[in-house]
Amino acid sequence: MTLAEIAPLNYIGGEWVRSASLESNEVFNPANSQVLAKVFLADKTDVARAVRAASDAYPGWRRTPPQDRIQYLFKFRELLSANAAEIASLTTLENGKTFAEARAELQRGIENVEVACGIPTLMQGYNLEDVASGIDETMIRQPLGVTAAITPFNFPSMIPLWFLPYAIACGNTFILKPSERVPLTACALIQLLAETGLPKGVANLLIGGKTAVDGLLHHPDVRAVSFVGSTPVARYVYAEGSAQGKRVQCQGGAKNFVVIMPDADLDMSAKIVSDSAFGCAGQRCLAVSAAITVGGASNPFTDAVVAVASNLRVGNGLDEGVHMGPVISPASKARIEALIEKGVEHGASAILDGRSARIKGSENGVFLKPTILSGLAPDDDLMKTEIFGPVLTLQRAEDLDKAIEMLSQSAYGNAASIFTSSGKHARKFRYEAPAGNIGINIGVAAPMAYFPFSGWKDSFLGVLHGQGRDGVDFYTDKKVVIERWPKEWSRKF
């Protein structure tokens, strides 16, 4: 099967197979509503088959030396790079984001594969001789067994690669359950991984909905589950998985704030904030959704960001010159428009209104244009809601202390940024802002692959995050060995 021939099938034990279930789902292009594929959703029978394949593959894979395991990842990295344009096109077709955004997303995923290739070093333990007379102590890391990841629609290539490379490099076997709305990109990733010669059963793919999720959460042989999605579902996955004794990490929703100081370069800030708020149609967990202008920054920043956002070209992500694609579905569009209307009803002014967008040549697409709301009260319900669309709210604060107080009211803590030319203001913000990813003159504070993708408060449930050393810790158990070899015993042998 080539990438051009990708069909949304399960990949179990080295075989592409259709689900045993008759429940189906259509995958469509949100830019024109064209149906791309029909997928049959995995049921508990499919989950059991995938877990059995992963369990059967685990003993041999666990005993494969780390240096040998990462050779498959080196090959995988080369195949991902060689097929990047084709994968990005698939992502744009089923997700809607622009081709440039899809290419950039995949590159961030490839960086995680590269980091995981360092597992012979990253997985090392430590030791100490003579912790007591004649006794040595060693800490070693060992893989867990069968692991799984449940990933969302908004980053079909990057987010699976937050987890898969680390899991298998550490010696685990793996089951990927991508969003059933965007399965084609995940199938392409697994197809390329299979082309490396990876042993059958080490990596498996299940396309399904809640039935498949519940099957993974309750199967006794699944040791660890990773999840990225909304906070309500993250809470469910975390509670269910933890109750079954599994190791669980759940990245939830977000309401990301940016603070604009009067000493910032306001033109540059407006461009960066606009890219952050409206890139990927606002459908990313690190998108800026609320901007707080401090003191005299309000009017010039507002004028600048409205001017930038007004000139963004919205359309089919595969067309040249398009800056923003559609949202994922008609239901998502309806939800976002209803939230915009709610904001207006609560006293906000829609100084840029992107509702009822009509895109020439893509009349059947699911489009919104950038929307900017001004004047919502800091305690308004909408300021506590993850809109997950191309909507930016503007608020004012008299000073930095008040701005930090305003953003601290949010239940979320995924990311927060400040734009300033003052080291004093930057350090205060870095020190006090209650979020796990902090940007200083950065609109999207996305950590590199060798740092953890942090998140605080309702944006994350768990202890160990994805990426980097946290990923290695999550996918390994620590074992401490304490040993003594008395002289009289050694003489017997």
C-alpha positions in Angstrom: 0.0 0.0 0.0 1.4 3.4 -1.0 0.5 6.6 0.8 -1.7 7.6 -2.2 -3.7 4.4 -1.7 -4.1 4.8 2.1 -7.4 3.5 3.3 -8.5 3.9 6.9 -8.0 0.4 8.2 -6.8 -1.0 11.5 -3.2 -2.2 11.6 -2.9 -5.2 13.9 0.1 -7.5 14.1 1.6 -6.4 10.9 -1.7 -6.7 8.9 -4.1 -4.0 7.5 -7.5 -5.3 8.5 -11.1 -3.9 8.5 -12.9 -3.7 11.8 -15.2 -6.4 12.8 -17.8 -3.7 13.6 -20.5 -2.5 11.3 -20.5 1.0 12.9 -19.0 3.4 10.4 -17.9 7.0 10.1 -17.2 9.2 7.1 -14.0 11.2 6.8 -14.6 14.4 4.8 -12.6 17.4 3.6 -13.8 20.4 5.7 -12.7 22.7 2.8 -15.4 21.4 0.5 -17.3 18.7 2.4 -16.2 16.0 -0.1 -16.2 12.6 1.5 -12.6 11.2 1.5 -13.2 7.8 3.0 -15.5 5.6 5.0 -14.1 3.9 8.1 -15.5 1.1 10.2 -15.0 1.9 13.8 -13.1 -0.6 16.0 -15.0 -2.4 18.7 -13.8 -4.4 21.7 -13.1 -7.4 19.6 -10.6 -5.3 17.5 -9.1 -3.9 20.7 -8.6 -7.4 22.1 -6.9 -8.4 18.8 -4.6 -5.4 18.9 -3.6 -5.9 22.6 -2.9 -9.6 21.9 -0.7 -8.7 19.0 1.2 -6.2 21.1 1.5 -8.6 24.0 2.8 -11.3 21.8 5.4 -9.0 20.3 6.5 -7.6 23.6 8.9 -10.3 25.0 11.0 -10.3 21.8 11.0 -6.5 21.5 11.8 -5.9 25.1 14.9 -8.1 24.7 16.0 -6.3 21.6 19.0 -4.1 22.5 18.2 -0.3 22.6 20.8 0.3 19.9 19.0 -2.1 17.6 15.6 -0.7 18.4 16.5 2.8 17.4 17.7 1.7 14.0 14.1 1.4 13.0 13.5 5.0 14.2 16.5 6.2 12.1 14.8 4.6 9.0 11.4 6.0 10.1 12.9 9.5 10.3 14.3 9.3 6.8 10.9 8.0 5.4 9.0 10.7 7.1 11.3 13.4 5.7 11.2 11.8 2.2 7.4 11.7 2.2 6.7 14.9 4.1 4.9 16.6 1.2 2.5 13.7 0.7 1.8 13.4 4.5 1.2 17.1 4.8 -1.3 16.9 1.8 -3.2 14.2 3.6 -3.3 16.2 6.8 -4.6 19.3 4.9 -7.2 17.2 3.1 -8.7 15.7 6.2 -8.0 18.4 8.8 -8.2 21.6 6.7 -5.1 23.4 8.0 -2.9 25.0 5.4 -0.2 22.9 3.7 2.5 25.1 5.3 1.0 24.4 8.7 0.8 20.7 8.0 4.5 20.6 6.9 5.5 22.5 10.1 3.5 20.1 12.2 5.1 17.1 10.8 8.6 18.6 11.3 7.9 19.0 15.0 6.9 15.3 15.1 10.1 14.3 13.3 12.0 16.1 16.0 10.5 13.8 18.5 11.7 10.8 16.5 15.2 12.2 16.5 15.2 12.7 20.2 13.9 9.2 20.8 16.9 7.9 18.7 19.0 8.9 21.7 17.3 6.3 24.0 20.5 4.3 24.7 21.6 7.4 26.6 18.3 8.7 27.8 17.2 5.4 29.2 20.4 4.9 31.3 20.1 4.5 35.1 22.7 5.2 37.7 24.6 3.3 40.4 26.6 3.7 43.6 29.2 1.4 45.0 29.5 0.6 48.7 26.1 2.1 49.8 27.0 -0.1 52.8 30.2 -2.2 53.3 30.4 -4.6 50.4 27.0 -3.6 49.0 26.4 -1.9 45.7 23.1 -0.3 44.5 21.9 0.3 40.9 18.8 1.9 39.4 17.8 0.5 36.0 15.0 1.4 33.7 12.8 -1.3 32.1 9.9 -1.0 29.7 6.3 -1.3 30.9 4.8 -3.6 28.2 1.8 -2.7 26.1 1.1 1.0 25.9 -1.5 3.1 24.0 -2.1 6.7 22.9 -5.5 8.4 22.1 -4.8 11.4 19.9 -7.0 14.3 18.6 -8.0 15.7 15.2 -6.0 19.0 15.4 -2.5 17.6 14.9 -2.8 14.3 13.1 0.9 13.8 12.6 2.7 15.6 15.4 0.8 14.4 18.4 1.1 10.7 17.7 4.8 11.3 17.4 4.9 12.8 20.9 4.4 9.3 22.1 5.1 6.5 19.6 8.9 7.0 19.2 9.6 7.1 22.9 7.3 4.1 23.7 8.9 1.7 21.2 12.4 3.0 21.7 12.1 2.2 25.4 11.1 -1.4 24.5 7.4 -1.2 24.9 4.8 -2.2 22.2 2.3 0.4 21.2 -1.3 0.9 20.0 -2.3 4.2 18.4 -6.0 5.3 18.5 -6.2 8.5 16.4 -9.2 10.6 16.0 -11.7 8.9 13.8 -12.2 12.2 12.1 -8.6 12.3 10.7 -7.4 8.7 10.4 -5.6 9.0 7.0 -2.5 10.8 8.4 -2.1 8.2 11.2 -2.4 5.4 8.6 0.3 7.0 6.6 2.6 7.2 9.6 2.1 3.6 10.5 2.5 2.5 6.8 6.0 4.2 6.8 6.9 2.7 10.1 6.0 -0.8 8.7 8.3 -0.1 5.8 11.2 0.1 8.2 10.9 -3.6 8.9 9.7 -3.1 12.4 8.7 -6.5 13.9 5.0 -7.3 13.6 2.9 -6.3 16.6 5.3 -3.7 18.0 3.2 -0.8 16.6 -0.5 -1.2 16.0 -3.3 1.1 14.9 -7.0 1.2 15.9 -9.5 3.6 14.3 -12.5 4.0 16.5 -14.5 6.1 18.9 -15.5 5.7 22.6 -15.9 2.0 22.3 -12.3 1.6 21.3 -11.2 4.1 24.0 -13.0 2.2 26.7 -11.6 -1.1 25.4 -8.1 0.2 25.9 -8.8 1.8 29.3 -10.2 -1.4 30.7 -8.0 -4.0 29.1 -5.8 -5.5 31.8 -2.8 -5.9 29.6 -2.5 -2.2 28.6 -0.1 -0.7 31.1 -0.1 3.0 30.2 -2.3 5.4 28.3 -1.5 8.8 26.8 -4.3 11.2 25.8 -4.6 14.6 24.2 -8.0 16.3 23.9 -10.6 18.4 25.7 -10.5 18.6 29.5 -13.8 16.8 30.1 -12.7 13.8 28.1 -9.2 14.0 29.7 -10.8 13.8 33.1 -12.8 10.7 32.0 -9.7 9.0 30.5 -7.6 9.8 33.6 -10.2 8.6 36.0 -11.0 5.4 34.2 -7.4 4.5 33.4 -6.2 5.2 36.9 -9.0 3.2 38.4 -7.7 0.2 36.3 -4.2 0.7 37.8 -2.7 2.2 34.6 -0.2 4.9 34.2 -2.0 7.8 32.6 -1.0 11.2 31.2 -3.8 13.5 29.9 -3.3 16.8 28.1 -6.5 18.7 28.3 -7.9 22.0 27.1 -6.6 25.5 27.3 -7.5 29.2 27.5 -4.2 30.8 26.7 -3.5 34.5 27.6 -1.0 36.9 26.2 -0.1 40.2 27.9 0.9 43.2 25.7 3.0 45.8 27.6 3.2 49.4 26.4 7.0 49.0 25.8 6.5 46.1 23.4 7.0 46.4 19.6 3.3 46.6 19.0 3.4 46.0 15.2 5.5 42.9 15.7 3.4 41.8 18.6 0.2 42.2 16.6 1.5 40.0 13.8 2.7 37.3 16.1 -0.5 37.3 18.2 -2.6 37.1 15.0 -0.6 34.1 13.8 -1.1 32.5 17.2 -4.8 33.2 17.5 -5.8 32.4 13.9 -3.2 29.8 12.7 -4.7 26.4 12.3 -8.1 28.2 12.5 -7.5 28.6 16.3 -7.8 24.8 16.7 -4.6 24.2 18.7 -4.1 23.9 22.5 -1.4 26.6 22.4 -3.3 29.2 20.4 -3.6 32.6 22.1 -7.3 33.1 22.8 -7.2 36.2 25.1 -5.0 39.3 24.8 -4.7 41.7 27.8 -3.3 45.1 26.8 -1.6 47.0 29.6 -1.9 50.8 30.0 -1.3 52.7 26.8 -0.8 49.6 24.6 -4.6 49.1 24.2 -5.5 51.4 21.3 -2.4 50.9 19.1 -2.3 47.2 19.6 -6.1 46.8 18.9 -5.7 48.8 15.6 -2.7 46.8 14.6 -4.1 43.3 15.3 -7.4 44.1 13.6 -5.5 45.3 10.5 -3.4 42.1 10.4 -6.3 39.8 11.0 -8.5 41.5 8.4 -5.9 40.8 5.8 -5.5 37.1 6.4 -6.7 35.1 3.4 -9.1 32.3 4.4 -9.6 29.3 2.0 -8.7 25.8 1.0 -5.4 25.0 2.7 -4.0 23.5 -0.5 -4.3 26.8 -2.4 -1.4 29.1 -2.7 -1.4 32.2 -0.5 -4.0 30.9 2.0 -3.2 31.8 5.6 -6.1 30.0 7.4 -8.2 27.0 6.5 -11.6 25.8 7.7 -12.6 24.5 11.1 -13.0 20.8 11.4 -16.8 20.3 11.0 -20.2 21.9 10.7 -20.9 21.1 14.3 -17.7 22.9 15.4 -18.5 25.9 13.3 -22.0 26.1 14.8 -20.6 25.8 18.3 -18.0 28.6 17.7 -20.6 30.9 16.2 -22.9 30.4 19.1 -20.1 31.3 21.5 -19.4 34.5 19.5 -23.1 35.4 19.7 -23.0 34.7 23.5 -20.1 37.1 23.8 -22.0 39.8 22.0 -25.0 39.2 24.1 -22.8 39.7 27.2 -21.7 43.1 26.1 -18.7 42.4 23.8 -18.1 44.3 20.7 -17.3 42.2 17.6 -14.7 44.6 16.2 -13.9 41.9 13.6 -16.7 39.4 12.9 -15.8 36.3 10.9 -19.2 34.6 11.0 -21.1 33.7 7.9 -17.9 33.5 5.9 -18.3 32.8 2.2 -15.2 31.5 0.3 -15.4 31.7 -3.5 -14.8 28.3 -5.0 -15.2 26.6 -1.6 -18.9 27.4 -0.9 -19.5 24.0 0.7 -16.5 24.4 3.1 -16.7 24.8 6.9 -15.2 28.3 7.1 -15.1 31.1 9.7 -13.0 34.2 9.3 -10.9 35.7 12.1 -13.1 37.2 14.9 -12.0 39.7 17.5 -14.2 40.5 20.5 -13.5 43.4 22.8 -15.0 44.4 26.1 -15.9 41.2 27.9 -15.7 41.3 31.7 -12.8 39.3 33.1 -15.3 37.1 35.0 -17.5 36.4 32.0 -18.3 32.8 31.3 -16.8 33.1 27.9 -13.5 34.0 29.4 -13.5 30.6 31.1 -14.5 28.7 28.0 -12.2 27.1 25.5 -13.6 28.3 22.2 -11.1 26.3 20.0 -11.7 28.4 16.9 -10.4 31.6 15.3 -11.6 33.9 18.0 -9.5 36.4 20.0 -10.8 38.4 22.9 -9.3 41.7 24.0 -9.2 43.1 27.5 -7.5 45.9 29.3 -5.5 46.1 32.6 -3.9 49.1 34.3 -0.7 47.3 35.1 1.1 44.0 34.9 0.0 42.9 38.4 -3.6 43.3 37.3 -3.0 41.4 34.0 -1.4 38.5 35.9 -4.3 38.5 38.3 -6.8 38.4 35.4 -5.1 35.4 33.6 -4.7 33.6 37.0 -8.5 33.4 37.2 -8.5 30.9 34.4 -9.0 27.2 35.4 -6.6 26.3 32.6 -2.8 26.6 32.7 -1.4 25.4 29.4 0.4 28.5 28.1 0.8 32.2 28.7 2.9 34.8 26.9 4.1 38.4 27.4 5.3 40.9 24.9 7.7 43.5 26.3 11.1 45.0 26.0 11.6 45.0 29.7 13.7 42.3 31.3 12.1 43.2 34.7 8.6 42.6 33.3 9.6 39.5 31.5 11.1 38.0 34.7 8.1 38.9 36.8 5.8 37.3 34.3 7.9 34.1 34.0 8.0 33.9 37.7 4.3 34.5 38.5 2.2 33.4 35.5 0.4 30.1 36.4 1.0 28.1 33.2 3.3 25.3 32.2 4.5 26.8 28.9 5.6 30.4 29.1 6.4 32.7 26.1 8.5 35.8 26.2 7.8 37.7 23.0 6.7 34.3 21.6 3.1 33.7 20.5 3.0 30.0 20.6 5.2 28.7 23.4 5.6 25.2 22.0 8.5 23.3 23.7 11.1 21.7 21.5 11.1 17.9 21.5 13.8 17.6 24.1 11.7 19.5 26.7 8.5 18.3 28.2 5.2 19.7 26.8 4.0 21.1 30.1 0.6 22.1 31.2 -0.8 23.1 34.6 -4.2 23.1 36.3 -7.1 21.8 34.2 -4.8 21.6 31.1 -3.1 18.5 32.4 -3.8 15.5 34.5 -0.9 13.3 35.5 2.7 13.7 36.7 4.9 13.1 33.6 4.3 15.0 30.4 5.0 14.1 26.8 8.3 14.6 25.0 11.9 14.5 26.2 13.0 13.0 29.5 9.4 13.0 30.8 8.5 10.7 27.9 11.3 8.3 28.8 10.2 8.3 32.5 6.6 7.7 31.6 7.4 4.7 29.4 9.8 3.0 31.8 9.6 1.5 35.3 12.5 2.1 37.7 14.0 -0.9 39.3 16.5 -0.7 42.1 19.0 -3.6 42.5 20.9 -3.9 45.8 23.6 -6.7 45.7 26.2 -8.2 47.9 28.7 -10.9 47.1 30.3 -12.2 50.3 33.8 -13.5 49.8 33.0 -17.0 51.2 30.3 -17.3 48.5 32.6 -16.4 45.7 35.1 -19.1 46.8 32.4 -21.7 46.1 32.3 -21.0 42.4 
